[in-house]
Amino acid sequence: MINKPKLLVSSCLLGMNVKYDGGNNLIDNLDKLNEIFEIFPVCPEVDGGMIVPRIPSEIISHNPLKIENEYGIETTDFFKSGAINSLDICKKYDIKIALLKSKSPSCGNIKIYDGTFSSTLIDGIGIAANTLQYNGIKIFNENQIEKLYEYI
């Protein structure tokens, strides 16, 4: 048996109901992804201790890092813990590639919400995506799946 490349994947993209609202972001053509990769599901927010459903959170500032939910309650430590957990999984299983949810304060790799809870996107990266990328993990989002296939 040939070893498949290992891929860390946001659980919501796999159809797991871990989104803040209790839903998911199931992607199309999951069979192809499973055919090509050995999948390692992760939800940094849930793994960091947040519940489902939960109040949406956004990154308020980067320096110092501050993440708050819609009611102004700080959630930074949950996000940090989840990011470290994701990195630990990558280290433990020698995972070098991740497919993460776009626009998420944890997983976004190109754009994130601006911290005003107004649905405004800005250039930026989520906490888990940044942690993984900093440690050499190549990050893709669900809109970059063709690029992911080309990468391997």
C-alpha angles and dihedrals in degrees: 000000000000116000112244120222111263118242129190107214132189105250092226090062088057091056098262113145098237102120118121089258094048094257134103142231099229111189126219122252096027089157091066091050091051090047093055103034142042099235125220110188120212138171107189093195096052092038087052091058105269120137132233118267100029140164110271116259131202135188107262097182138357101206102067094017110238127169122181136178123238091274094054096256111143115244099169096118092055090054094046092049092049092049091052090048090053091050091048090055090050091050094045094051098030093243115174102174133056134190106203137176114269121237094015120136085229104034109020112123104182110015133022134177114275099238096256097095088233096119089252114149125211134179106275149109132247123244098254093041090051093048092050094044091049088055094052101266113140110230127210130171130215091269091057100055093121089054088049091055090049091049097061 
